[in-house]
Amino acid sequence: MKGLVALVSGNLTELVVFDETTGRTKAGAFLPQYAVPSVWRRQAFSPDWHSVVWTTKGGDLFFGEYTSGAGPNGNYGDTPVSIGGKPTYSGGKRGYTQPRFSPDGKRVYFLADNDKVYSADPKNPDDLKEEATLEAGTFTQENGLAWDIAASGQVEKRQAASPGHKNEATAPDGKRTVIKNESGWFLKDAGSTTEPKFLFEHLLDHDEKPLANKSMTVDVLGWY
């Protein structure tokens, strides 16, 4: 499925694919009701979008797969797998945040107790591998990322940064960008100095009603 992909949040959070020319919903999949969306945004989903990792407010970590439902909609995590849920004798139960997939989608990486990065294979969820320890003071808030994963799979430390929500997305070929402002959604050609072309006023839900009328939060992950 191709289009603008976004996380739409209200009482629940749904991964939605929108038509990039009309704003209409093409397909969607709900995250579990208790899921806290990861600050990693796109990387919280596997490269093929088939799986997702998430945490809860209590610091539990889960892996779940997509299951289809009636029509174009589905769910993530109908049968969740708990990762690293067993407490240790000396350290007790860890609290997890910032889960994401490795670039190849084979392992899950996450922050434990705000200071260590671990990874695990979802097929063996209690076998954790310690990847890195963050220096004291590098971690300041839940949405501040002080680590990343190189293409080699090695964890790299970095200055803390927050990705934030986005209201624009560039096409896979890099030649066009969809941009939102207070008037609607517009299409801008790369390198062009002309006025961006108007596309549509609002993103529309499954019933073709504007999301803006429902006070929904929209975080655009990209154009795929």
LINDAFEN-V241723 format. One record per residue. SS is DSSP state (2 for helix, 1 for strand, 0 for the rest). PSI is psi in radians with two decimals (NA if undefined). D_CENTER is the distance of its C-alpha to the mean C-alpha in Angstrom with 1 decimal. Layout:
SS,PSI,D_CENTER
SS,PSI,D_CENTER
This chain:
0,2.21,17.0
0,2.60,16.8
0,-2.87,15.9
1,2.20,13.6
1,2.28,10.1
1,2.71,8.7
1,2.13,7.4
1,2.09,10.9
1,2.36,12.0
0,-2.04,15.6
0,-0.54,17.1
0,2.87,14.3
1,2.28,10.7
1,2.35,10.6
1,2.09,8.6
1,2.42,11.5
1,2.11,13.3
1,2.58,15.9
0,2.21,19.1
0,-0.14,19.2
0,-0.38,22.9
0,-0.35,23.3
0,0.01,20.1
0,2.57,20.7
1,2.27,18.2
1,-0.65,18.5
1,2.82,16.4
1,2.78,13.9
1,2.24,12.6
1,2.44,12.4
0,2.78,10.6
0,2.62,13.5
0,-0.59,15.3
0,0.09,15.2
0,2.42,11.5
1,1.95,10.2
0,2.44,6.5
0,2.52,5.7
0,-0.30,6.8
0,-0.25,5.5
2,-1.84,2.5
2,-0.68,3.8
2,-0.15,5.7
2,-0.22,4.5
1,2.58,5.9
0,2.78,9.5
0,-0.53,11.1
0,0.13,12.8
0,0.12,10.0
0,-0.42,12.5
1,2.81,10.9
1,2.64,8.1
1,2.56,8.8
1,2.85,9.0
1,2.97,11.8
0,2.98,14.4
0,-0.42,16.4
0,0.00,19.1
0,0.17,17.1
0,2.66,17.0
1,2.35,14.5
1,2.70,13.9
1,2.40,13.0
1,2.68,13.3
1,2.82,14.0
1,2.38,14.2
1,2.37,17.6
1,2.67,19.1
0,-2.76,21.0
0,2.35,23.7
0,-2.54,23.3
0,0.06,20.0
1,2.75,17.9
1,-2.92,16.6
1,2.69,14.8
1,2.45,12.5
0,0.55,14.3
0,-0.54,17.8
0,1.38,19.1
0,2.60,16.9
1,2.13,17.9
1,2.31,18.4
0,2.26,17.9
0,0.58,20.4
0,-0.20,21.7
0,2.28,25.3
0,2.74,26.9
1,2.77,29.1
0,-0.78,32.7
0,-0.54,32.6
0,-0.13,29.1
1,-2.64,28.5
0,2.23,25.1
0,2.69,22.1
0,2.26,19.4
1,2.54,15.9
1,3.01,12.9
1,0.83,10.0
1,2.59,9.4
1,2.91,8.2
1,2.71,10.1
0,2.83,13.1
0,-0.55,13.7
0,-0.05,15.8
0,0.11,13.6
0,-0.46,16.6
0,2.78,15.7
1,2.34,13.2
1,2.62,13.5
1,2.79,13.3
1,2.31,15.5
1,2.23,18.5
0,0.52,20.7
0,0.22,19.4
0,-0.33,21.5
1,2.45,20.8
1,2.21,18.1
1,2.88,18.6
1,2.80,17.5
1,2.63,18.3
0,2.14,18.8
2,-0.36,17.5
2,-0.28,21.0
2,1.18,22.6
0,-0.27,20.4
0,0.01,23.0
0,1.56,24.0
0,2.47,22.1
1,2.13,22.7
1,2.20,22.8
1,-0.62,21.4
1,2.71,22.1
1,2.22,23.4
0,2.40,22.4
0,2.61,25.6
0,2.31,26.6
0,-0.17,25.5
0,-0.45,22.5
0,2.09,20.0
0,-0.56,20.5
0,2.85,17.7
0,-0.58,14.5
0,0.23,12.4
0,2.04,14.6
1,2.03,13.6
1,0.31,16.9
1,2.82,16.1
1,3.04,14.6
1,2.19,15.4
0,2.89,18.1
0,-0.47,18.7
0,-0.22,21.3
0,-0.03,19.0
0,2.43,20.5
1,2.30,18.8
1,2.35,19.7
1,2.58,20.3
1,2.96,19.9
1,2.37,20.6
1,2.34,18.1
1,2.65,15.9
0,2.13,13.3
0,-0.64,10.9
0,2.95,11.3
0,2.68,10.6
0,2.60,11.9
0,0.55,14.6
1,2.78,15.4
1,2.43,14.5
1,2.43,16.8
0,2.71,18.1
0,-0.52,17.9
0,-0.06,21.5
0,0.09,21.0
0,-0.27,23.9
1,2.61,22.4
1,2.31,20.0
1,2.22,19.1
1,2.42,19.5
1,2.39,19.7
1,-2.91,22.4
0,-0.22,24.5
0,-0.28,26.3
1,-2.75,23.7
1,2.35,21.7
1,2.73,23.6
1,2.18,23.8
1,2.26,24.8
1,2.44,26.3
0,2.29,25.8
0,-0.07,29.0
0,2.53,30.4
0,0.06,32.3
0,2.85,32.7
0,2.30,31.1
0,2.56,27.7
1,2.31,28.3
1,2.33,27.4
1,-1.03,25.2
1,2.81,24.6
0,-0.72,24.7
0,2.65,21.9
0,2.47,18.9
1,2.51,20.4
0,-2.97,19.4
0,-0.46,20.8
0,0.19,24.2
0,0.63,24.0
0,2.48,24.2
1,2.30,22.5
2,-0.52,19.3
2,-0.52,20.9
2,-0.23,23.7
2,0.11,21.6
0,0.73,20.1
0,2.55,16.6
1,2.22,13.8
1,2.17,12.0
1,1.85,9.1
1,2.10,9.6
1,-0.48,7.1
1,3.11,10.4
1,2.02,13.6
0,NA,14.0
